[in-house]
Every structure is written in C-alpha cells, then in structure tokens.
Amino acid sequence: MSHPGSGLLIAVDVGGSSSRSVAVDAAGRPVASAVAPGARKTDAGIAGAVVDAVRRLVPDGVAALGGPVVAVAVGATGLGSLSTDRPSLAATLTTLTGCDRVALAADALTAHLGALDGEAGAVLAVGTGVVALGRGRAGRWRRADGWGHLLGDRGGAAWLGAEGLRRALEAFDGRSADGAALLAEARALLGDPTGWPRLVHERDDPATLLASVAGVVTGLADGGDAAARGIVAEAGRSLARAAGAVLTDDVPPVLACVGGVSRVAVVDAALRHALARARPDVRVVAAAGDPLAGSVALARSLTTADRPGPVEGLLWT
C-alpha cells in the first residue's frame, strides 16, 4: 500500500433522505464527489446505501480517481442502533476501494467531528430524529436520545409532526378546540383525518411521513397559534434536556446545533430559551463543518500514528 500521505481519502455521509460521498487528495482537495439516495432504517437499507454511495463515487473503478485510496470513513444513520453486519460491510468497502483502513461510524460522531472540528464539546443533531453527543477533554464520548421516533427523538421533525397530528385529532374529535388550525393545515396536507392512521402505519418509513408535518407545526407557531407554539416550546425543552445530558463531567459547555430542524427559527429560539434557563453557562456556537467534513476528518485520522480505536456504539475500525 502507498504511503498515506500520497493517497486519497474516501468519505461518506449517509442520511435518511440523501447520501454524499467524496474523494479528497492529501491536501484535502476534492477529486470526485457523488450524491445518492438516503438509507431506509433497516440493516440491509443502511448497508446498501453505504455501498451505493461508494459505487457512485468510483463508477469506473478506483484507478480512475488518479491515486490509491489509503483510508475510507463512513458516517451513517442507524449504524449506532441497528445490528448492521459491520465486518461484512467493511469487507465490501475494502473490495471496492482496495483499502483496508476502514472506519464505520454513527452519523452523530461524524457530525460532532465536523461541527466542532475535532474539539471537545457537545453537538445536538436535530433532523427527522434527534441525538446529542458530547466529547470530554479526555476523549470520552457521551450520547443522549437517538432512540427513533417511537421511543425518543423528542423535538425532532418526526416528533413535531406526530404531536401536531395528535392535537389535530383532538380537535377533530371535539376533545379540544386548541388544535383547530393544526387540523385544517394537516387535513390540507394529508387528507381526511380518518385515513391518517393508515397513512402512518402502512408506510415503510413512518418517521418521514410524520416529519413532513413538522413544517405545518413550526409555520403555525411562527404565526402565533397557541397549540403549535406549545408544541414547539416543549420541543425546545426536550432538546435542551438532551444537550444537558451530555454536557457533563469534563465536556466543555460548548454546543453546536446541526440538522435542518435546528435551523428553523422558532425551534432555535425555543431551544435557546430553554437552554438559557437550564444551563446559562453553555455557549452555543456555529458549526465549523458538516457531517461529510467529519467523515473526511475521520478518514484522515486513520492514516496517523494515533489513529482512533473503536468506541462502543459509535465507531468501528
């Protein structure tokens, strides 16, 4: 194998809605990139999305990139909680790239590496789901939430959508009038409320459907609707609790927020309000880079003398 300094790095970021892959040279300059569909939250779906992202990057083989691949790093949704056959997936990536330095990581870890540029602190990822990840000065990792839309992910898009539909159905039944606006908007989006259970339960990806309603909730909250504002306020409190759970021990009180929902103004305001009350010492900072940048950093670390070892539930090398 060529010396690490003379080769290429392949980095992959697999999300629920889309996947990205990039090959960079020793100076960090991209030499190729690709976009692929996201992963279904099944073992086969995750592994398939990872392999597809790499194949799209090297459709004509690794040689067409102009140099040997010396490290491959993947950050993928679901890798931390599902039982994906990681050794088999790593072996497939070695076959595709000719490289045996392979790291597979939960997307929360690569989001952290990208957002804080490898430094200690906490990252809160708020998209369809929610996960908070803290890293202490001694290198110890701590995680909170990320349990999926049925058991957790409070404050994420799927949770916001589900709460909005619950309040809408209360209004539909006559149990409460507070959700009248939510009922009207959700009916326009999804049709007859009597069909909503079927729409949700017959979907292979119900979290995606629920997340599609989040914009209804945040839009009404922004317009002053009391029921929607209550949901968003609770989302802010839930997100603040998730962040607080990982900002312990030697984790510096620094927090970066990533993910589409974290950029929604009313959600961001609710989180900051709740965080200021619960943890006024925490400094919220802008993310330095995205999860793909974190995957690049992880790939680069595999070529160093102090390359990282496994982290239970987060990183497999």
N, C-alpha and C positions, 0 to 999 in steps of 0.2 A: 504494500500500500504506500502511496506517496506520502511525503511529509505533510502534516496537517496544514501548515502554512501555505502550501502550494495548491490546495484543493478547494473544492466547492462545498458549501453547506446547503442542505435542503431543509426547509422549514415548512410546517403545515399547521394551519389553524382550521379545525372542523367545528362548525356550529350547527345549530338546529335548522337554520334557514339557508346557509350557504357555507362553502368551504373555500379556503385560499391556500395556495402553495407558492413557494418562491425558492429559487436557487440564487445564492449570492457568492461572490468571489471572496478572496481573503481580505479585501479592503471593504467588504460589506456592500459592494455594488451589485444590484440585481442583474442576473444574466438571463433569467427566464421567470415567468410567472404564469399562473393559471387560476381560474375560478371554476368551481364545481358545485353541484347541489349539496345541501346540508345532509345531516345524518338523521335517520329515524332512531328513536331511543330504544333500540334493540341491539343485542350483541352483534348480530350479522349486519345491521344497518350502520353501526359505528365503524366496524372493521371495513366494510365495503366502501364507506365514504372516505376513509383514510387512504385506502389503496387507489381509489378512483382519483383523488386529488393528486397523488404522486404520478400516476399514469398519465394524466393530462399534462403534467409538467414535463414529462420525458416521453412524448409520443413516439419519437424516433430513437429512443434509447439514450442512456446517459452520455455516450460518446458525443452526441450532438450538442451537449452543453459546453464542450470545449475543455473539459478537465475532469479528473477523477473526483468523486464525491467522498468526502472524508468524515462527514457526520450528518445524521438525519435526526430531526427532532419534531415531534408531533404533539400539539395540544388539542385535545378533542373533548367535546361534550360527552358526558356519560362514562368516560374512562375511569373516573374515580368511584362510581357507584354500581356499575353493571359488571357482569362477570365475563367480559370480553377475554378471549384466549389471547392474552398479550404476547406470550412467546411465539405463537404461530404468526401473529400479525407482524412482530419484529422480524421474523424469518422471511416473511413475504417481502417486507421492505428491503431487507438485505439482498434478496434475489433481484429486485427491481433496480436497485441502485449500485450494487456491488460493494456496499459499505456495511461493515459490521459494528460501527459505532452508532447505535440507535437508542433514542430516548422516547418513551411514551409518557405523556403527562396529562393529568386532568386539565381542562381548559382554564380552571381557576388559577392554577400555578403559572401557566404561561401569561395569563392576564396580569398577574402580580408582577412577574419579571418585566413585562413590557411597561406597565403603568408606573412602577417605582424604579425602573432602570436597575433592577437587581438589589436595591437597598431594602433595609428593614422597614416595617410599617404594615399597614393594612390596605387591602383592596376590597371594595364591595362591587360585585358584578351584578347588575340588575338588567336582565333582559326578559325573555319569557319566564325564566326562573330567577332564583336569587342564590348567591353564595358569597360568603365573606371569608377572606383568607388573610391571616396575619403571619408575619415572619419576624421573629425576635432577633436581637443583635447577635445572639449565639447561633443563629441559623435554624432554630426550631420553628416548625410550622404549626398553625392552629386554624381549624376550619369551623364554620358555623353555617347551618342550613344547607341548601343544595339537595334537599330530600325529595324533590319532584312535586308536581302540582297537587297530588293527593295528600301528601304528608307534610309538606312545608312550602318553601319558596314564597313566603309571605312578603308581599309588597311588590312582587314581580308582575309582569303583564298578565300571565295566566290567572294569578290571584286577583288582580284588579278586575279582570273580566268576569271571573266567577262571582265575586262579591257584587258586581254591578247587576248580573243576571239574578242573583238571589233577591236583591232589593226590588228589581223589576217584577219578579214573580210575586213578591209580597203585595205589590200594588195591583197586579193582575187579579190576585185572589180577593182583594179587598181587605187584606190584613193590615195594610198600612198605605197611606196616601203619599208618603215621602218619596217613593220611587217612581212617581208618575212620569217624570221627564226621562228617567232611565228606561222605563217601559216603552215609551214612544220611540226613543232612539234605537233601542235594541230590537224592537219589532221591525223597524225600517231596515235594519241590518240583517236580521236572521229570519224574519217572517213570523208566522203565528207562534205565540209562546207555547202552545200545547205541543209543538214539534221540537222545542229546544232540547228536552232530554234525549230524544232520539238522535238529534244532530250531534250532541256531545258524546253519547255513549257508543255510537256506531262508528265514530272516527278512529282511525289508527293512531292519530296524533291529536287527542282532545285538547292538550295544552295549547296547541297552535290555534285552534278554534277559539278557545277562551281568551287567548291573548289578543285576538282580533277585536275583541270588545273593549279592550283597555282604553283605546282612543276615545270611545264614547264616554267612559267614566272621567278621564282626565279633561276632555273637552268641556263637559258639563261642569266639572269642578272649577275650571278656569272661568266659566261664565257665571259662577256663583251659586249653582244648585246645591242645596244643603245636603242632600243624601250623598251626592258624588263627592262633595268636599269632606264629608265624614269618612268615606272610604279612603280617600287619598291621605287624610290625616292619620288614619290607622296604618296605612302603608308606610308613612314616614316613621311612625313609632316602631313598627316592626323592623324596618331597615336599620334604624338606629340601634335597636337591641342586637341585631345580627352583627353590626360593626363593633359594638361594645363587647360582645362575647369574645372577639379575637384580639381586642386591644387590651391585652392583659400581660402580666409578667414583664418580660423585657421587650415587648413590642412597643416601639416608639409611638406616641399619639399622633400619627400622621395617617391620613386616609385619602385614597384616590378612588373615585367612583367611575366605573366603566359600564358600557351597555346602553342600548337605546333608551330604556325607560329612565335611566339616571339623568338623561339629558332633557327630559320633559320638565318644563319649568315648574309646574305645580308640584310634581313629585320631588324635585330637587329642593324646592322651598320647604316642603313638609319634612323632608329628611333633615335639612339643616336646622329647622326649628326644633325638632325632637332631639337632635344631637346636641344642640346648644344647651338644652335643659338638662340632659342626662350626662353629657361629657363635655363640659365647656373647655376642657384642656385640649381637645382634639383639633388639629389643624387640617382642614380639607384642602387638598392640592389638586391641580390639574394633572391628568395622566400624561406621563412623558411619552408613552408609545402604546400601540395597540397589542392585542394578543399575538398577532403574527410576529411583531417585533420581539415579543417574549420568546417565541419559538426559535427565532434566529439566535437570540442570546443563549438559549439553552443548547442549541446545536454547537455554537462556538465554545461553550464551556466543556463540551465533550472532548475537545481537542487539546485541553490544557492538562497540566500535570495534576492539578487538584480537581479533576472533573467530578461532578456530583455523583453520589451514590443514590440508591433507592430511598424514597420517602413513602412510608406506608399510606396507601390510599390516594397518593398524589403523583408519584413519579416512579417509573420503572425503567431501568437502564440495563 
